Amino acid sequence: MKQLSLKAGEELLQENSTSDYMYFVIEGEIEIYVTLNGERNVLAHCPKGDEFGELGLLLQTKRTANAVAVKDTKLVAIDHDELMQKVQTDPQFAVRLVKKLAKKISDANYTIKEQISVRRSLEITYGHLMKNDD
């Protein structure tokens, strides 16, 4: 376990970097974002009491997003072995982690449904416009 302090605007994680730690926000706030076509897209805000980085750490994959301090922030970081020990020795923590992961899956499913709906609407509109051009 290690403690970190970040100044406002300081980057903590970069997309595609190694997932070495999971983070707990002790003070301050972290913004999670991805950059698509040069545009910053905010995925989440993690205020005091929240945690992030668990997916990459659990799956031992690369980071899927960036993280930056919104304001001066203090964090506690735990590595994979520490996370596994915490899950095995603290059932309440394990349940909270599973619920958070389930919520992320639910939110992702909702977002995918919305994107499919928008795409279908555009296909219908585009198809209608193409027929009018004939």
C-alpha positions in Angstrom: 0.0 0.0 0.0 1.3 3.4 -0.8 0.0 7.0 -0.4 0.1 9.5 -3.2 -0.6 13.3 -3.4 -1.5 15.0 -6.7 -1.8 18.6 -7.5 -4.8 19.8 -9.5 -4.3 19.0 -13.2 -1.7 16.3 -12.5 -2.1 13.1 -14.5 -2.1 9.8 -12.6 -2.9 7.2 -15.3 -2.6 7.1 -19.1 -4.6 4.9 -21.4 -2.8 1.7 -22.4 -0.4 1.9 -19.4 0.2 -1.1 -17.1 -2.5 -1.6 -14.4 -0.3 -1.9 -11.4 -2.6 -0.4 -8.8 -6.2 0.3 -7.7 -6.7 3.7 -6.1 -8.9 5.0 -3.2 -9.6 8.7 -3.1 -8.9 9.9 0.4 -9.3 13.6 -0.3 -10.0 15.6 -3.5 -11.4 14.3 -6.8 -10.2 12.4 -9.9 -11.6 12.6 -13.4 -11.6 9.5 -15.6 -11.6 10.2 -19.3 -10.7 8.9 -22.8 -9.6 10.9 -25.8 -11.4 10.1 -29.0 -10.7 12.0 -32.3 -8.7 14.5 -30.2 -11.7 15.2 -28.0 -11.7 14.6 -24.2 -14.7 12.4 -23.1 -15.3 12.2 -19.4 -16.4 8.8 -18.2 -16.5 9.4 -14.5 -15.7 11.6 -11.5 -14.3 9.9 -8.4 -14.8 12.1 -5.3 -13.5 11.5 -1.8 -14.5 7.9 -0.7 -14.6 6.5 -4.2 -12.2 4.0 -5.8 -11.1 3.3 -9.4 -8.7 1.2 -11.4 -10.0 -2.1 -10.1 -10.9 -3.5 -13.6 -7.4 -3.3 -15.0 -5.9 -4.6 -11.8 -8.3 -7.5 -11.4 -7.9 -8.5 -15.1 -4.2 -7.6 -15.2 -4.8 -5.7 -18.4 -3.7 -2.3 -19.7 -5.6 0.8 -18.6 -8.6 1.7 -20.7 -8.8 5.4 -19.7 -6.8 8.3 -18.3 -7.1 9.7 -14.8 -6.3 13.3 -13.7 -6.7 15.2 -10.4 -9.5 17.7 -10.7 -8.2 19.4 -7.5 -5.4 18.6 -5.0 -6.0 15.0 -4.2 -4.7 12.3 -1.8 -4.9 8.7 -2.8 -4.1 5.3 -1.4 -2.9 2.7 -3.9 -2.9 -1.0 -3.5 -1.4 -3.6 -5.8 -2.9 -6.9 -7.1 -1.7 -9.0 -4.2 -3.0 -6.5 -1.6 -6.4 -6.4 -3.4 -6.7 -10.1 -3.4 -5.8 -10.2 0.3 -8.4 -7.5 1.0 -11.1 -9.4 -0.9 -10.4 -12.6 0.9 -10.3 -11.1 4.4 -13.0 -8.4 4.2 -16.3 -9.7 2.9 -18.0 -6.3 3.0 -15.2 -4.9 0.8 -15.6 -7.8 -1.6 -19.4 -7.3 -1.8 -19.0 -3.6 -2.4 -16.4 -4.3 -5.1 -18.7 -6.8 -6.9 -21.6 -4.4 -6.7 -19.5 -1.6 -8.2 -18.4 -3.9 -11.0 -22.0 -5.0 -11.7 -23.0 -1.3 -11.8 -20.3 -0.6 -14.4 -21.5 -3.5 -16.5 -25.1 -2.2 -16.2 -24.0 1.3 -17.2 -22.0 0.0 -20.1 -25.0 -2.0 -21.4 -27.2 1.1 -21.1 -24.7 3.2 -23.1 -24.4 0.5 -25.8 -28.2 0.4 -26.1 -28.3 4.2 -26.5 -25.6 4.1 -29.2 -27.4 1.4 -31.1 -30.6 3.4 -31.0 -28.8 6.5 -32.2 -27.1 4.6 -35.0 -30.4 3.0 -36.1 -32.0 6.5 -36.2 -29.2 7.8 -38.3 -29.4 4.8 -40.6 -33.1 5.4 -41.1 -32.6 9.1 -41.7 -29.6 8.6 -44.0 -31.5 5.9 -45.9 -34.4 8.2 -46.3 -32.2 11.0 -47.6 -30.5 8.6 -50.0 -33.9 7.6 -51.4 -34.8 11.2 -52.0 -31.6 11.8 -54.0 -32.5 9.1 -56.5 
